[in-house]
Amino acid sequence: MPVVSEFYGIKILMYWNDHMPAHFHAEYGDHKIIVDIVNGSVIKGIFPSKQLRLVLAWCEIHKDELTRNWKAAKEHQDIQKINPLI
């Protein structure tokens, strides 16, 4: 699973040919979540509130890039790195 971005100890990952809806995975320590790209909401999992706010803000900023990566992954193409939250 490619790491799309990393910031503040958070890893953002995407799988090739993953299930719908369009989403990404985020990991922070032992915490894992799945985030819906379109709605910017957590589908599954739990994150500490501070890190969750960072991930959701990053998702909003990079929604277009995440959508392009999702489409590329569905077509078995390369998934591009996305700038971290700074």
Secondary structure, 3 states (H helix, E strand, C coil): CCEEEEECCEEEECCCCCCCCCEEEEEECCEEEEEECCCCEEEEECCCHHHHHHHHHHHHHCHHHHHHHHHHHHCCCCCCCCCCCC
